[in-house]
Amino acid sequence: MPAAPVNEAMPTGTRATARPSLTDALRAVESLLMSGGQRTARRNAWTSVLEDRRRAKDRVEAERVLERVSSAAHS
């Protein structure tokens, strides 16, 4: 059976010299070092951290609004 031409072996739009992004490289290392459950747990933990930061930012903003309203009412 003859070998397939190179352009048919590669998906359209893919170059042989294309380098993975940093994210792709880190995920590849992560998959080698961690089991699936550990990866999921780490990603869930990071999602929780980001959500906590968002809530903290919202809380600070709400406190500032309440302080402005309170100081305007006492003026």
N, CA, C and O of each residue as an XYZ file, in Angstrom:
300
protein
N       0.847     -1.169      0.000
C       0.000      0.000      0.000
C       0.893      1.233      0.000
O       1.805      1.321      0.823
N       0.663      2.184     -0.893
C       1.515      3.373     -0.961
C       1.245      4.306      0.216
O       0.139      4.345      0.756
N       2.261      5.044      0.598
C       2.133      5.997      1.705
C       1.222      7.145      1.296
O       1.211      7.562      0.138
N       0.469      7.643      2.247
C      -0.428      8.768      1.978
C       0.386     10.036      1.795
O       1.397     10.228      2.471
N      -0.041     10.896      0.894
C       0.666     12.175      0.733
C       0.626     12.965      2.041
O      -0.317     12.836      2.822
N       1.635     13.768      2.268
C       1.771     14.510      3.516
C       0.568     15.412      3.761
O       0.093     15.500      4.893
N       0.061     16.087      2.724
C      -1.034     17.025      2.935
C      -2.331     16.333      3.328
O      -3.201     16.986      3.904
N      -2.503     15.063      3.051
C      -3.698     14.340      3.468
C      -3.564     13.825      4.901
O      -4.572     13.601      5.571
N      -2.350     13.639      5.372
C      -2.135     13.115      6.716
C      -2.362     14.195      7.776
O      -2.668     13.879      8.925
N      -2.217     15.455      7.399
C      -2.353     16.554      8.355
C      -3.716     17.211      8.175
O      -4.168     17.389      7.044
N      -4.374     17.571      9.267
C      -5.656     18.277      9.155
C      -5.484     19.602      8.426
O      -4.411     20.204      8.467
N      -6.518     20.046      7.773
C      -6.475     21.297      7.037
C      -6.181     22.449      7.986
O      -6.770     22.546      9.063
N      -5.261     23.322      7.578
C      -4.938     24.485      8.387
C      -3.912     24.221      9.473
O      -3.588     25.135     10.231
N      -3.387     23.009      9.578
C      -2.406     22.681     10.607
C      -1.025     22.647      9.974
O      -0.823     22.035      8.925
N      -0.079     23.311     10.623
C       1.297     23.290     10.144
C       2.103     22.331     11.004
O       1.852     22.199     12.201
N       3.057     21.674     10.400
C       3.904     20.731     11.134
C       4.764     21.463     12.157
O       5.171     20.869     13.156
N       5.046     22.738     11.927
C       5.919     23.490     12.823
C       5.149     24.298     13.863
O       5.762     25.029     14.641
N       3.832     24.186     13.896
C       3.038     24.954     14.864
C       3.401     24.544     16.283
O       3.463     23.357     16.603
N       3.639     25.546     17.135
C       3.980     25.268     18.526
C       2.740     25.419     19.390
O       1.892     26.272     19.126
N       2.634     24.590     20.422
C       1.476     24.724     21.311
C       1.594     26.003     22.137
O       2.693     26.505     22.373
N       0.471     26.508     22.562
C       0.483     27.691     23.426
C       1.005     27.285     24.801
O       1.142     26.099     25.099
N       1.290     28.264     25.619
C       1.751     27.984     26.976
C       0.690     27.198     27.735
O       1.008     26.277     28.488
N      -0.571     27.565     27.533
C      -1.662     26.848     28.202
C      -1.685     25.388     27.783
O      -1.836     24.497     28.620
N      -1.533     25.142     26.483
C      -1.514     23.759     25.997
C      -0.351     22.982     26.607
O      -0.506     21.825     26.999
N       0.806     23.621     26.683
C       1.980     22.959     27.249
C       1.772     22.645     28.729
O       2.112     21.555     29.189
N       1.212     23.601     29.473
C       0.972     23.370     30.900
C      -0.058     22.272     31.122
O       0.081     21.465     32.042
N      -1.086     22.236     30.291
C      -2.087     21.176     30.434
C      -1.494     19.812     30.100
O      -1.877     18.810     30.703
N      -0.568     19.759     29.149
C       0.080     18.495     28.819
C       0.915     18.010     30.000
O       0.880     16.826     30.337
N       1.662     18.909     30.629
C       2.460     18.548     31.803
C       1.534     18.125     32.939
O       1.794     17.141     33.630
N       0.455     18.876     33.125
C      -0.514     18.558     34.167
C      -1.084     17.155     33.971
O      -1.224     16.401     34.933
N      -1.409     16.809     32.738
C      -1.998     15.488     32.486
C      -1.001     14.369     32.757
O      -1.397     13.258     33.110
N       0.286     14.652     32.595
C       1.298     13.642     32.892
C       1.499     13.465     34.397
O       1.750     12.356     34.869
N       1.388     14.556     35.143
C       1.704     14.523     36.568
C       0.521     14.208     37.473
O       0.711     13.712     38.584
N      -0.688     14.486     37.019
C      -1.850     14.323     37.890
C      -2.859     13.359     37.288
O      -3.000     13.250     36.070
N      -3.545     12.674     38.166
C      -4.644     11.835     37.695
C      -5.827     12.733     37.370
O      -5.831     13.912     37.725
N      -6.823     12.188     36.703
C      -7.987     12.969     36.308
C      -8.696     13.619     37.471
O      -9.116     14.772     37.371
N      -8.840     12.900     38.580
C      -9.518     13.449     39.746
C      -8.777     14.622     40.348
O      -9.394     15.593     40.787
N      -7.460     14.540     40.374
C      -6.663     15.643     40.914
C      -6.779     16.880     40.034
O      -6.877     18.000     40.536
N      -6.770     16.674     38.716
C      -6.921     17.806     37.793
C      -8.262     18.491     38.016
O      -8.345     19.717     38.095
N      -9.303     17.682     38.115
C     -10.640     18.239     38.317
C     -10.709     18.997     39.635
O     -11.267     20.093     39.692
N     -10.152     18.427     40.685
C     -10.165     19.078     41.997
C      -9.402     20.399     41.954
O      -9.856     21.391     42.525
N      -8.264     20.424     41.290
C      -7.466     21.648     41.196
C      -8.216     22.720     40.413
O      -8.231     23.886     40.805
N      -8.829     22.326     39.319
C      -9.583     23.297     38.522
C     -10.792     23.812     39.292
O     -11.108     25.000     39.232
N     -11.465     22.930     40.009
C     -12.603     23.365     40.826
C     -12.146     24.334     41.914
O     -12.824     25.323     42.194
N     -10.998     24.049     42.525
C     -10.470     24.928     43.567
C     -10.144     26.301     42.987
O     -10.445     27.321     43.606
N      -9.536     26.335     41.811
C      -9.186     27.607     41.191
C     -10.445     28.390     40.818
O     -10.492     29.610     40.972
N     -11.451     27.692     40.335
C     -12.728     28.345     40.023
C     -13.325     28.959     41.279
O     -13.877     30.058     41.232
N     -13.220     28.256     42.405
C     -13.720     28.781     43.680
C     -12.949     30.023     44.107
O     -13.544     30.980     44.604
N     -11.641     30.019     43.920
C     -10.818     31.183     44.258
C     -11.266     32.391     43.440
O     -11.441     33.482     43.981
N     -11.450     32.192     42.139
C     -11.870     33.297     41.281
C     -13.250     33.821     41.677
O     -13.486     35.029     41.674
N     -14.147     32.916     42.012
C     -15.493     33.319     42.434
C     -15.438     34.070     43.766
O     -16.155     35.054     43.945
N     -14.598     33.621     44.701
C     -14.434     34.323     45.983
C     -13.899     35.739     45.761
O     -14.345     36.685     46.411
N     -12.948     35.877     44.847
C     -12.405     37.203     44.546
C     -13.481     38.114     43.971
O     -13.548     39.296     44.309
N     -14.323     37.561     43.102
C     -15.395     38.356     42.506
C     -16.383     38.816     43.577
O     -16.811     39.971     43.590
N     -16.738     37.894     44.476
C     -17.669     38.254     45.558
C     -17.062     39.304     46.487
O     -17.763     40.213     46.931
N     -15.778     39.192     46.782
C     -15.108     40.174     47.641
C     -15.115     41.552     46.983
O     -15.353     42.560     47.648
N     -14.857     41.593     45.698
C     -14.887     42.859     44.962
C     -16.291     43.461     45.006
O     -16.450     44.660     45.234
N     -17.301     42.629     44.788
C     -18.692     43.102     44.848
C     -19.043     43.611     46.240
O     -19.745     44.612     46.379
N     -18.555     42.919     47.274
C     -18.837     43.316     48.656
C     -18.224     44.686     48.956
O     -18.873     45.536     49.566
N     -16.985     44.899     48.533
C     -16.319     46.188     48.757
C     -17.081     47.298     48.039
O     -17.281     48.381     48.590
N     -17.499     47.025     46.820
C     -18.255     48.029     46.066
C     -19.579     48.354     46.770
O     -19.964     49.520     46.854
N     -20.267     47.339     47.269
C     -21.538     47.556     47.978
C     -21.315     48.367     49.253
O     -22.122     49.237     49.581
N     -20.222     48.087     49.976
C     -19.918     48.847     51.195
C     -19.680     50.320     50.873
O     -20.130     51.196     51.612
N     -18.982     50.595     49.784
C     -18.717     51.983     49.393
C     -20.014     52.709     49.049
O     -20.206     53.865     49.424
N     -20.898     52.025     48.334
C     -22.188     52.630     47.986
C     -22.981     52.929     49.252
O     -23.549     54.012     49.387
N     -23.023     51.976     50.178
C     -23.761     52.189     51.432
C     -23.171     53.339     52.243
O     -23.913     54.118     52.842
N     -21.852     53.452     52.267
C     -21.207     54.548     52.993
C     -21.564     55.896     52.373
O     -21.821     56.863     53.090
N     -21.580     55.961     51.026
C     -21.941     57.209     50.352
C     -23.393     57.591     50.642
O     -23.696     58.755     50.905
N     -24.278     56.609     50.591
C     -25.692     56.874     50.863
C     -25.870     57.313     52.314
O     -26.628     58.240     52.599
N     -25.180     56.654     53.214
C     -25.285     56.983     54.634
C     -24.754     58.386     54.914
O     -25.374     59.146     55.658
N     -23.613     58.734     54.325
C     -23.041     60.063     54.563
C     -23.899     61.146     53.912
O     -23.968     62.260     54.433
N     -24.544     60.857     52.806
C     -25.427     61.828     52.153
C     -26.689     62.042     52.985
O     -27.222     63.151     53.022
N     -27.165     61.009     53.643
C     -28.375     61.111     54.462
C     -28.120     61.923     55.724
O     -29.027     62.585     56.228
N     -26.888     61.878     56.241
C     -26.555     62.598     57.472
C     -26.088     64.023     57.193
O     -25.855     64.787     58.130
N     -25.950     64.384     55.951
C     -25.463     65.740     55.615
C     -26.551     66.767     55.617
O     -26.292     67.942     55.355
